[in-house]
Amino acid sequence: MSLYNLLEKIVQHNESHARWLNTLSYMENAGARKISACEHPSDVNLIQLKHAAEEHRHAYYLKKQILRVNSKICENYRNEELLASTSTKQYLHSLDIKTCKYLQQNFSLKKEELKYAAYLFVTYAIEVRADKLYPVYQEILTKYSSKVMVKSIILEEEGHLEEMVSQLDKFSEDWRAHAECILKIENELHEHWIQSISQEMIEMNHV
């Protein structure tokens, strides 16, 4: 099932829509925590702090949007309150691990350097994905006149992507070739995630 068709099915049911928002909130929160975990003990730049703060705010914003759909569920990030909870919780963690392995094989980096490089490439991959996912979601929200909006997140994610490109330019002259490999890894994880959510929607009799 395509992303558009899947999101269209999700948005038409309040329960699945609430869980979708909660799932996005979880992933934004997980991303913020990953960014903070990659911080150097002392060499932390303004952009890194900004990203962590904005990802946390996105998690909070998406969580609040649930109230526009269904106020009785998704108070936490328990498995039953997410869509495809196992795949959702493995997504970013798997991307981080596989990216670190790739970087270790292709660069000579010390521990703190590896953490920073992983932050750059993982965040870049996630921002590329967000740049595709959120506009499709917003298009469907508009189509169904939903009270939920993600336009503010779209604008900030576009800014994040530009900032990651700028930082990667400083990291390596041929970073784009390496980023393509990371994007392939992310795409496989994304496809598995979408398939898992699609299967869960079928089990919920929403497809």
C-alpha positions in Angstrom: 0.0 0.0 0.0 1.3 3.5 -0.9 2.0 6.0 1.8 -0.8 8.2 0.5 -3.4 5.4 0.5 -2.3 4.2 3.9 -2.5 7.7 5.5 -5.9 8.3 3.9 -7.2 5.1 5.6 -5.6 6.1 8.9 -7.1 9.6 8.9 -10.6 8.4 8.3 -10.8 6.6 11.7 -10.3 8.5 14.9 -8.6 5.7 16.8 -6.0 4.9 14.1 -5.5 8.6 13.5 -4.8 9.2 17.2 -2.4 6.3 17.3 -0.7 7.6 14.1 -0.2 11.0 15.7 1.1 9.3 18.8 3.5 7.2 16.7 4.9 10.3 15.0 5.2 12.0 18.4 7.1 8.9 19.7 9.5 9.1 16.7 10.1 12.8 17.1 10.8 12.3 20.8 13.1 9.4 20.0 15.0 11.5 17.5 15.4 14.3 20.0 16.8 11.9 22.5 19.2 10.4 19.9 20.5 13.9 19.1 21.1 14.6 22.7 22.8 11.2 23.2 25.2 12.1 20.4 26.4 15.3 22.0 30.1 15.7 22.7 30.8 16.3 26.5 31.8 19.9 25.7 31.8 20.6 21.9 28.1 21.1 21.4 27.1 23.6 18.7 24.0 25.8 18.5 22.5 23.8 15.6 22.6 20.6 17.5 20.9 22.1 20.5 18.3 23.7 18.2 17.5 20.4 16.6 17.0 18.6 19.8 14.8 21.3 21.2 12.7 21.5 18.0 12.3 17.7 17.7 11.1 17.6 21.4 8.7 20.4 20.5 7.4 18.5 17.5 6.8 15.5 19.8 4.8 17.7 22.2 2.9 19.4 19.4 1.8 16.1 17.8 0.8 14.8 21.2 -1.4 17.8 21.7 -3.0 17.3 18.2 -4.4 13.9 19.5 -6.9 15.9 21.5 -8.4 17.2 18.3 -9.1 13.6 17.3 -9.7 11.5 20.4 -9.1 12.6 24.0 -9.5 9.2 25.6 -6.5 7.3 24.3 -2.7 7.7 23.6 -1.7 9.4 26.9 1.6 7.5 26.8 3.9 5.6 24.4 2.8 2.1 25.4 2.7 -0.5 22.6 -1.1 -0.5 22.4 -1.1 3.2 21.9 1.2 3.2 18.8 0.8 1.8 15.3 3.2 -1.1 14.6 4.9 -0.6 17.9 7.7 -3.1 17.4 8.7 -1.7 14.0 8.2 1.9 15.2 10.5 1.4 18.2 13.1 -0.4 16.1 13.2 2.1 13.2 15.4 4.8 14.5 17.5 2.5 16.6 18.2 0.2 13.7 19.1 3.1 11.5 21.5 4.4 14.1 23.2 1.0 14.5 23.5 0.3 10.8 24.7 3.9 10.1 27.4 3.5 12.7 28.6 0.2 11.2 28.7 1.8 7.8 30.7 4.8 9.0 33.2 2.6 10.9 33.8 0.7 7.7 34.3 3.9 5.6 35.9 6.4 7.9 38.6 6.4 10.6 36.8 7.9 13.5 37.3 8.0 17.2 34.4 7.3 19.6 33.1 10.9 19.9 33.8 11.6 16.2 31.7 8.5 15.3 28.8 9.7 17.4 28.9 13.1 15.7 29.1 11.6 12.2 26.2 9.3 13.0 24.2 12.3 14.2 24.9 14.0 10.9 24.0 11.2 8.6 21.1 9.7 10.6 19.5 13.1 11.1 20.0 13.9 7.4 18.2 10.6 6.4 15.4 11.3 8.8 14.9 14.9 7.5 14.8 13.7 3.9 12.1 11.2 5.0 10.2 13.9 6.9 10.4 16.1 3.8 8.4 13.5 2.0 6.1 12.2 4.7 4.7 15.3 6.3 3.6 17.1 3.1 1.6 13.9 2.1 0.0 13.8 5.5 -0.9 17.5 5.4 -2.4 17.0 1.9 -4.7 14.4 3.3 -5.5 16.4 6.4 -6.6 19.3 4.1 -8.6 16.9 1.8 -10.6 15.7 4.8 -10.9 19.1 6.5 -9.2 17.7 9.6 -8.7 19.9 12.6 -5.1 18.5 12.8 -2.4 20.5 11.0 1.3 19.8 10.5 2.3 22.8 8.4 4.5 24.3 11.1 6.5 21.0 11.4 6.9 20.9 7.6 8.6 24.4 7.6 10.9 23.5 10.4 11.9 20.2 8.9 12.8 21.9 5.7 15.1 24.2 7.7 16.6 21.2 9.5 17.4 19.6 6.1 19.2 22.7 4.9 21.2 22.9 8.1 22.2 19.2 7.9 23.5 19.7 4.3 25.6 22.6 5.5 27.1 20.6 8.3 27.8 17.6 6.1 29.5 19.9 3.6 32.0 20.7 6.3 32.3 17.0 7.4 33.4 15.5 4.1 33.7 16.6 0.4 32.1 13.4 -0.8 29.5 13.0 1.9 26.7 12.8 -0.7 28.0 9.4 -2.0 28.0 8.1 1.6 24.6 9.6 2.3 23.1 7.7 -0.6 24.1 4.5 1.1 22.5 5.6 4.4 19.4 6.6 2.5 19.1 3.1 1.1 19.3 1.7 4.6 16.7 4.1 5.8 14.4 3.3 2.8 14.4 -0.4 3.7 13.5 0.4 7.3 10.8 2.8 6.2 9.3 0.2 3.8 9.2 -2.4 6.6 7.6 0.2 8.9 4.9 1.1 6.3 4.2 -2.6 5.7 3.8 -3.2 9.4 1.4 -0.4 9.8 -0.6 -1.5 6.7 -0.9 -5.0 8.2 -2.1 -3.6 11.5 -4.7 -1.5 9.8 -6.0 -4.7 8.0 -6.2 -6.4 11.4 -8.1 -3.4 12.8 -10.5 -3.8 9.8 -9.7 -0.3 8.7 -8.6 -1.3 5.2 
